[in-house]
Amino acid sequence: MATCNEINNTNIEDQREAPINEDILETIFSYVPLIHLLPASLVSRAWKRALSTSLRHVNPIKPWLMLHIQNPRALHVTTTFAYDPRSRTWFQIHAPHPNHASTLRASNSTFLYTLSSSEFAFSIDPLHLHWHYACPPRVSRTDPIVARVGPLIVVAGGACEFEDDPLAVEAYDTESRAWTRCQSMPAILKDSSASTWLSATVTGEKMYVTEKNSGVTYSLDCNTMGWQGPLEVRPNLSVFHCVTGAIGGRLMVAGMVGEVEKVEEVKLWEVKGELAVESELGYWCEELAAMPKEMMVKIMGEGGGSIVVNWIGNYVYFQNRWEAEEIVVCEVGSGGSCEWESVRNVTASDVNRMQRTVFSGAHVGLEDLKRAIKKNCLFVEKVV
């Protein structure tokens, strides 16, 4: 017959929390938004190990889509939202913002900047908590192409009407903090030298500039600072609008097929082969996928419109400037496979429609979130 002490000891053992199998923890963590996983990493070594495994193998970290909504009448007032495709969760990020005195812009998805006659400001960290300030380029510009290539920030075209060279190119060295005048863009781009008509992307040490209507593309080698081209990356004549991007160092093309008034398809291509101008091997565009019809209808709306394309990691985001309620996302696999998804844009509203929305992207990890919280940033989940 058990004694009282034995019974009490048995009850105590029963009340103790049984350890959770690490496989179960890994599965649980795979469903939790990244921002909510920070406390879990502090529970124990076993939890931290399970969390690390879950983020590497079960449901890896994926790049965030960032939406910065700027008040056009008060440029210093900016509201930032983020979409995490890993957990399909929207957040509003409450963080100290710099007092922007000019329009906020984005380039190459992860690069935010402002440019005025008195200052060039830019941010390259994932959550844009740190801003760098520099003298403006020598040539005054209103709508230039801007791209970050290694330590250089290239500013091309978009010059003001009173400037002598509308195709002027300058590069800012983030290490020496000095501007350098470069070879101007090719003369054929004179009538379309602004970012409104051109798309720019970076692969390796090259910046590719593509005329959206024709697909004519030139590349700037940032080692020699010389232009090469032209290349024709428009997949075929039925594509009336195309923009270039990069996924895994590969040059990609997103294009609209049909006519401006009647868009028939939205497709993705990968540029294959040798892009060097002197190469005899040549290059071609290999079709990867077409956007599902039902998703295309969602973002095109009744009146068609202009589609904004953002390339972030191996994700491609499509959104209509005027039909902002839906965002279509394509995840491109390493072998070229494509998975499409339609995402409800919880930031869309009649008020925000009248404001300026700037898209960017971020490769956000747990360490980035830890640093943000230390700076008193607050992440508030938004209900879809």
FENKA-V784312 format. One record per residue. N is the residue number from 0. OMEGA is omega as a letter, one per 40 degrees, with the letter a starting at -180 (NA if undefined). Layout:
N;OMEGA + N;OMEGA
This chain:
0;a + 1;i + 2;i + 3;a + 4;a + 5;i + 6;i + 7;i + 8;i + 9;i + 10;i + 11;i + 12;a + 13;a + 14;i + 15;a + 16;i + 17;i + 18;i + 19;i + 20;a + 21;i + 22;i + 23;i + 24;a + 25;i + 26;i + 27;a + 28;a + 29;a + 30;a + 31;i + 32;a + 33;a + 34;a + 35;a + 36;a + 37;i + 38;a + 39;a + 40;a + 41;a + 42;a + 43;i + 44;a + 45;i + 46;i + 47;i + 48;i + 49;i + 50;i + 51;i + 52;a + 53;a + 54;i + 55;a + 56;a + 57;i + 58;a + 59;i + 60;a + 61;a + 62;a + 63;i + 64;a + 65;i + 66;i + 67;a + 68;a + 69;i + 70;a + 71;a + 72;i + 73;a + 74;i + 75;a + 76;a + 77;i + 78;a + 79;i + 80;i + 81;i + 82;i + 83;a + 84;i + 85;a + 86;a + 87;a + 88;i + 89;i + 90;i + 91;a + 92;i + 93;a + 94;i + 95;a + 96;i + 97;i + 98;a + 99;i + 100;i + 101;a + 102;i + 103;a + 104;i + 105;i + 106;a + 107;i + 108;a + 109;a + 110;i + 111;i + 112;i + 113;a + 114;i + 115;a + 116;a + 117;a + 118;i + 119;a + 120;a + 121;i + 122;a + 123;i + 124;a + 125;a + 126;i + 127;i + 128;a + 129;i + 130;i + 131;a + 132;a + 133;i + 134;i + 135;i + 136;a + 137;a + 138;i + 139;a + 140;i + 141;a + 142;a + 143;i + 144;i + 145;a + 146;i + 147;i + 148;a + 149;i + 150;a + 151;i + 152;a + 153;i + 154;a + 155;i + 156;i + 157;a + 158;i + 159;a + 160;a + 161;i + 162;a + 163;a + 164;i + 165;a + 166;a + 167;i + 168;i + 169;i + 170;i + 171;i + 172;a + 173;i + 174;i + 175;a + 176;a + 177;i + 178;i + 179;i + 180;a + 181;i + 182;a + 183;i + 184;i + 185;a + 186;a + 187;a + 188;a + 189;a + 190;i + 191;a + 192;a + 193;a + 194;i + 195;a + 196;a + 197;i + 198;a + 199;i + 200;a + 201;i + 202;a + 203;a + 204;a + 205;i + 206;i + 207;i + 208;a + 209;i + 210;a + 211;a + 212;a + 213;a + 214;i + 215;a + 216;i + 217;i + 218;i + 219;i + 220;a + 221;i + 222;a + 223;a + 224;i + 225;a + 226;i + 227;i + 228;e + 229;i + 230;i + 231;a + 232;i + 233;a + 234;i + 235;a + 236;i + 237;i + 238;a + 239;a + 240;a + 241;i + 242;a + 243;i + 244;a + 245;i + 246;a + 247;a + 248;i + 249;i + 250;a + 251;i + 252;i + 253;a + 254;i + 255;a + 256;i + 257;i + 258;a + 259;a + 260;a + 261;i + 262;a + 263;a + 264;i + 265;a + 266;i + 267;i + 268;i + 269;i + 270;a + 271;i + 272;a + 273;a + 274;i + 275;a + 276;a + 277;a + 278;i + 279;a + 280;i + 281;a + 282;i + 283;i + 284;i + 285;a + 286;i + 287;a + 288;i + 289;i + 290;i + 291;a + 292;a + 293;i + 294;i + 295;i + 296;a + 297;a + 298;i + 299;a + 300;a + 301;a + 302;a + 303;i + 304;a + 305;i + 306;i + 307;a + 308;i + 309;a + 310;a + 311;a + 312;i + 313;i + 314;i + 315;a + 316;i + 317;i + 318;i + 319;a + 320;a + 321;i + 322;a + 323;a + 324;a + 325;i + 326;i + 327;a + 328;i + 329;i + 330;a + 331;i + 332;a + 333;i + 334;i + 335;i + 336;a + 337;i + 338;a + 339;i + 340;i + 341;a + 342;i + 343;a + 344;a + 345;i + 346;a + 347;i + 348;i + 349;i + 350;a + 351;a + 352;a + 353;a + 354;a + 355;i + 356;a + 357;i + 358;i + 359;a + 360;a + 361;i + 362;a + 363;i + 364;a + 365;a + 366;i + 367;i + 368;i + 369;i + 370;a + 371;a + 372;i + 373;i + 374;i + 375;i + 376;a + 377;i + 378;a + 379;a + 380;i + 381;a + 382;i + 383;NA
